[in-house]
Amino acid sequence: MTVTTPAGFRSAGIAVGLKSTGKPDLALVVNDGPAPASAVVFTSNRAQANPILWSRKVAQEGPARAIILNSGGANCFTGDFGYDTTRLTAEAVATGLTAAGQPTEAAEVLVCSTGLIGTGDQAFRDKIVGGVPELLNRLSDTDATAPAAILTTDSVEKTAVHTADGWTIGAMAKGAGMLAPGLATMLVVITTDAVLDDAALDRALRGATGPSFDRLDSDGCMSTNDQVTLLTSGASGITPDEAEFAAALAGVCDSLAAQLQADAEGASHDIDIEVRGAASVADAVDVGRSVARNNLFKAAIFGNDPNWGRVLAAIGTTEAAFDPYQVDVSFNGVRLCHAGAPDRPVEECDLTPRRTHVEIELFSGDHTATIRTNDLTHDYVHENSAYSS
């Protein structure tokens, strides 16, 4: 189990025909707990899908009691019709829950969509809204079907669980392409049965997304639909130490970020760019991101070439505080560049393993940060050019 591992939650996933494959494409998570609270982090892309526009309003109103997610269509740039589709979806969930004895307003239902931009016609609406009754009937506190229903080009389900002394965190995520930071980089639903209010959840969530999802920069492309949602039921009756909960949540988010990196479209290398000796964390992130977004560097890694010159060229475009002629660069534990000059022979470095570690020592301070990325491959280009054929 994942999002239903914590007490007080039910979920379900079904197929309503949004995907041509017939695979599950509609999921629902319901919070039945006695002390509901929630926090949400949204994409910072100015171009935002209708579900994001709706969910932002829900998040401002108060605790969400449910979240419905569809794959197979982003419902983005579909005009007023698309926004009405989102509203009708939330209303259908609220009506069904109310009829089942759990009074719920549409303004308590978050909505998420993922898929191609510009899709969202009457058939799309009918399949989602018409599928809600079956989704409600399939709700279970032992459900394991929801994680598969939110996937698009993902090859595997992405889940994580943390069990503490009397309380639990469960999570599911989707994401394989358009992985770039903006406080959220995918669709993620996290549940917990700890007793915490909205403010505490918000602090913990923003603290957890910063060093995890925000530092996952697979291809530099930010989606219009990204949302990370944290729901608590309070069903455990236990209020954990806030710092302890924040650390546990950070671990869950880090696990999901690593899973997303490992499933990036077409990738053959998972690259961790560790920047050390920076004057500030912001500098470390800036330097690491400059390498993660450098196509020449990413192409070299695809070719198993530890081209440290491309690393130096990339970091030289930043405004971070360092002397480029004092920088060290290591690949998979072999220091190939020392003080801006060649060090060990490149033949000593083996880049054939999928896991690739690049360490950049700036010698400018005591701060560090790691950016996760992937290489640039033929398969990535193919998947992102032939996706609609």
WOSUL-V37751 format. One record per residue. N is the residue number from 0. RES is the residue in one small letter. D_FIRST is the distance of its C-alpha to the first C-alpha in Angstrom with 1 decimal. Layout:
# WOSUL-V37751
{{N,RES,D_FIRST} {N,RES,D_FIRST}}
This chain:
# WOSUL-V37751
{{0,m,0.0} {1,t,3.8} {2,v,6.7} {3,t,5.9} {4,t,5.4} {5,p,9.1} {6,a,11.3} {7,g,13.2} {8,f,11.1} {9,r,10.6} {10,s,10.1} {11,a,11.4} {12,g,12.9} {13,i,16.2} {14,a,19.4} {15,v,22.5} {16,g,24.7} {17,l,24.7} {18,k,24.1} {19,s,26.9} {20,t,24.5} {21,g,22.9} {22,k,19.4} {23,p,16.9} {24,d,18.4} {25,l,17.5} {26,a,14.5} {27,l,14.4} {28,v,12.7} {29,v,14.6} {30,n,15.4} {31,d,16.7} {32,g,17.5} {33,p,21.1} {34,a,21.7} {35,p,20.3} {36,a,21.3} {37,s,20.6} {38,a,21.9} {39,v,22.1} {40,v,23.7} {41,f,25.4} {42,t,27.2} {43,s,30.7} {44,n,32.1} {45,r,34.9} {46,a,34.1} {47,q,31.1} {48,a,29.5} {49,n,29.8} {50,p,26.2} {51,i,26.8} {52,l,30.1} {53,w,28.5} {54,s,25.5} {55,r,28.1} {56,k,29.9} {57,v,26.8} {58,a,26.0} {59,q,29.6} {60,e,29.6} {61,g,27.1} {62,p,23.5} {63,a,21.4} {64,r,19.7} {65,a,17.8} {66,i,17.4} {67,i,17.9} {68,l,17.8} {69,n,19.7} {70,s,20.4} {71,g,23.7} {72,g,26.0} {73,a,26.5} {74,n,28.8} {75,c,30.9} {76,f,34.7} {77,t,34.8} {78,g,37.0} {79,d,37.1} {80,f,35.7} {81,g,32.5} {82,y,32.2} {83,d,32.9} {84,t,30.1} {85,t,27.7} {86,r,29.3} {87,l,29.2} {88,t,25.5} {89,a,24.9} {90,e,27.5} {91,a,25.9} {92,v,22.5} {93,a,24.6} {94,t,26.8} {95,g,24.1} {96,l,22.3} {97,t,25.8} {98,a,26.8} {99,a,23.8} {100,g,25.0} {101,q,23.2} {102,p,26.1} {103,t,25.1} {104,e,27.4} {105,a,27.0} {106,a,27.6} {107,e,24.3} {108,v,22.3} {109,l,21.5} {110,v,21.9} {111,c,21.0} {112,s,22.4} {113,t,22.6} {114,g,25.0} {115,l,28.8} {116,i,31.0} {117,g,33.6} {118,t,31.7} {119,g,31.2} {120,d,33.7} {121,q,34.0} {122,a,32.0} {123,f,29.1} {124,r,29.4} {125,d,29.7} {126,k,26.6} {127,i,24.4} {128,v,26.1} {129,g,26.6} {130,g,22.9} {131,v,21.8} {132,p,22.6} {133,e,20.5} {134,l,17.6} {135,l,18.2} {136,n,18.5} {137,r,15.2} {138,l,13.3} {139,s,10.7} {140,d,9.0} {141,t,6.5} {142,d,6.5} {143,a,5.4} {144,t,9.0} {145,a,9.7} {146,p,9.6} {147,a,12.2} {148,a,14.3} {149,i,15.3} {150,l,16.7} {151,t,20.5} {152,t,22.1} {153,d,19.0} {154,s,18.8} {155,v,15.2} {156,e,11.9} {157,k,11.7} {158,t,8.8} {159,a,9.2} {160,v,8.5} {161,h,11.6} {162,t,12.3} {163,a,15.9} {164,d,18.3} {165,g,17.0} {166,w,15.0} {167,t,11.8} {168,i,11.0} {169,g,8.0} {170,a,9.3} {171,m,9.8} {172,a,13.4} {173,k,16.0} {174,g,19.4} {175,a,21.8} {176,g,25.2} {177,m,27.1} {178,l,25.6} {179,a,28.0} {180,p,28.0} {181,g,28.6} {182,l,26.3} {183,a,23.4} {184,t,23.2} {185,m,20.5} {186,l,18.0} {187,v,15.3} {188,v,13.3} {189,i,12.5} {190,t,11.6} {191,t,12.9} {192,d,14.2} {193,a,17.3} {194,v,20.7} {195,l,22.2} {196,d,24.6} {197,d,24.7} {198,a,27.2} {199,a,25.2} {200,l,22.1} {201,d,24.4} {202,r,26.1} {203,a,22.9} {204,l,21.5} {205,r,24.9} {206,g,25.3} {207,a,22.0} {208,t,22.6} {209,g,26.1} {210,p,25.8} {211,s,22.7} {212,f,22.4} {213,d,26.1} {214,r,27.2} {215,l,25.4} {216,d,28.4} {217,s,27.9} {218,d,30.6} {219,g,32.1} {220,c,31.1} {221,m,29.6} {222,s,27.8} {223,t,28.8} {224,n,25.3} {225,d,23.4} {226,q,21.4} {227,v,19.0} {228,t,17.8} {229,l,16.7} {230,l,16.1} {231,t,16.4} {232,s,16.3} {233,g,18.4} {234,a,16.8} {235,s,17.0} {236,g,20.8} {237,i,21.0} {238,t,22.7} {239,p,22.1} {240,d,24.9} {241,e,24.7} {242,a,25.4} {243,e,22.7} {244,f,20.1} {245,a,21.7} {246,a,21.5} {247,a,17.8} {248,l,17.2} {249,a,19.6} {250,g,17.8} {251,v,14.5} {252,c,16.9} {253,d,18.9} {254,s,16.0} {255,l,15.2} {256,a,19.0} {257,a,19.5} {258,q,17.0} {259,l,18.9} {260,q,22.1} {261,a,21.3} {262,d,20.7} {263,a,23.7} {264,e,25.8} {265,g,28.3} {266,a,28.2} {267,s,29.5} {268,h,29.4} {269,d,27.0} {270,i,29.5} {271,d,29.2} {272,i,32.4} {273,e,33.1} {274,v,36.1} {275,r,37.8} {276,g,41.0} {277,a,40.7} {278,a,42.7} {279,s,39.7} {280,v,36.0} {281,a,37.0} {282,d,39.4} {283,a,36.8} {284,v,34.4} {285,d,37.3} {286,v,38.5} {287,g,35.1} {288,r,34.5} {289,s,38.0} {290,v,37.2} {291,a,33.8} {292,r,35.5} {293,n,38.5} {294,n,38.6} {295,l,41.3} {296,f,39.2} {297,k,36.1} {298,a,38.4} {299,a,39.9} {300,i,36.6} {301,f,35.9} {302,g,39.2} {303,n,38.3} {304,d,41.2} {305,p,40.8} {306,n,43.1} {307,w,43.4} {308,g,46.2} {309,r,43.8} {310,v,41.8} {311,l,44.9} {312,a,46.0} {313,a,42.7} {314,i,42.6} {315,g,46.3} {316,t,45.4} {317,t,43.7} {318,e,45.5} {319,a,43.8} {320,a,46.2} {321,f,47.0} {322,d,49.8} {323,p,48.8} {324,y,51.5} {325,q,49.8} {326,v,46.3} {327,d,44.6} {328,v,42.0} {329,s,40.0} {330,f,37.9} {331,n,35.6} {332,g,37.6} {333,v,41.0} {334,r,43.2} {335,l,45.0} {336,c,46.5} {337,h,48.3} {338,a,50.1} {339,g,50.0} {340,a,51.5} {341,p,50.6} {342,d,49.4} {343,r,48.0} {344,p,48.5} {345,v,45.6} {346,e,45.8} {347,e,44.2} {348,c,40.9} {349,d,38.4} {350,l,36.1} {351,t,34.9} {352,p,31.5} {353,r,28.8} {354,r,28.1} {355,t,31.1} {356,h,32.1} {357,v,35.1} {358,e,36.6} {359,i,39.2} {360,e,41.4} {361,l,43.4} {362,f,45.4} {363,s,45.6} {364,g,43.5} {365,d,40.6} {366,h,37.7} {367,t,35.0} {368,a,32.1} {369,t,30.1} {370,i,29.5} {371,r,27.1} {372,t,28.5} {373,n,29.1} {374,d,32.3} {375,l,34.1} {376,t,34.2} {377,h,35.8} {378,d,32.4} {379,y,31.4} {380,v,34.7} {381,h,34.2} {382,e,30.7} {383,n,32.0} {384,s,35.2} {385,a,34.3} {386,y,31.1} {387,s,32.9} {388,s,35.0}}
